[in-house]
Amino acid sequence: SKNVNDRDQSCAAFLQHPTTQLLLSKTPVGDVPTLVIPFHRTFATHLRLTHWSGPWFNVTVAWGNHRDHESKDDKNRILIGLDEQFEVEWVTSGKEEGLAFRGGIWGMEGPDATSPKGAGKEGAEVWFSKV
């Protein structure tokens, strides 16, 4: 169907993008299950989830300049892993399945800010349902 072909083409373009390729070349994908997600923000272009233990993943926020700087010269390409540490849990609970982000990813600000309590979706700062 058209939607499947569009999704396949979009995925292929993302995987072939120079920033994605550079990020994957710096990741031990043969040893550690890894998920790379496009995350277009001012100071981020990708999220890299690497398996840690059980349903838990570590998250790296990365920024690459390949979108703005299409140099064929590798020395001009930049990939920065920002010094942020977040956790992601793959949650399968009842009818719900998705990713639960924790560890300050939502930017807790202010003296009265607290993290959500609980496990799975209930304890997530940010929740992405499986589509």
N, C-alpha and C positions, 0 to 999 in steps of 0.2 A: 504494500500500500504506500501511498505518497508520504504519510507521516513517518513510517518506518524508514523509507529511503532518505528523507530529510534528516532524520535523527542520525542515521548511519553516516551520512556525508558530514554532518556537523561534528560528530565524534572523530571521524577520520581527520578532518581539518585541524581539530584541537590536538590530536596526537601527533600530527606532523608539524605543528607550529614550533619554531626554533626555541622559544622559551620552555615549552613542555619537554622537548627533546633534551635540552640542557639539564633541566630539573631531573628528568628520569636517568640521565647519565651519571648524576651525582647521588643516586638512590640505589641501595642494594636490592633491586626489585626481584632478583633471583632468590634471595635469602629471606626477604621480609615481604609479606603481602602488603601492597601499596595501592592507594587510591589517590589520583590527582584530580583536582576540581578547579575549573576556571573561577576566579574570584576577582573580578575587575573593580578595584578600588584605587584611591589615590596612592596608597602606600602598599598595595598588594595586587598581584596578578593571579596567584595560584594558592590553593591550600593543598598540602600533601599530608595524607593520613597514612601512617605506617603502623602496622599491627604491633601491639605491645603484648597483651596477654588476654586470653578468653575473648570477650566481646569488646575489649578496650583498644583504642588507637591513640597514638601521639599525633599532634597536629603541628605542622610547620607552616607558618605564613611566609610566602616567598614573593619577591618582586623581581621581575626581569624587564629589561629595556628593549626587548626584541620588537615590541609593537611599534615603538617610536623610532627605533634605531635599527634599520634592517641591513646592517653591515654584514658582508660575507666574511669579514675578518674576525675570527674568534676572540682576538685580544680586545676588541671593542664591545664584546657582549658582557653584560653584567647580570649576575643572579645573586640576590641577597636573601638569606634566610633571616627574618627578623627575630629578635630575641624575645619571643613570646612563647609561653608554654600553656597549652590548652589540652584538654582531654576530650575524647569522643568515644561514646559507647554505642555499639550497634545493638539496638533494643528490639527484641521480639517478645511481645507480651500480648496474649490474647489476639485480638484482631488488628492491633497496631504494630507496625514495624517501621523503624527509621533510625536516624542518627540523633543522639542527645549530646550536645556540646556543653562543656562545663569548664571551670577554671578561670573565670573572668573574661571570657570571650566577648561578652556583651558590654564590657567596660564599666564595671561598678564604680560609680562616682558618688562622692558624698559620704558623710559620717554615718548615715543611717542605712546605707546600701547593704543588703545581705544576699547571699546566694540562695537559690531555691533549695528546699529540703526534699529529701526522698530519693528514690531510685528510679531508673528508667526515664520515661517521659516527664514524670512529676518533678524530678530533680534537675531537669534540663534548663539551662539558661536560654538556649536556642534549640529548637526541635525541627528537624526536616523529616517529614513522612516519606516512606517509600512510595514511589510513583509507579 
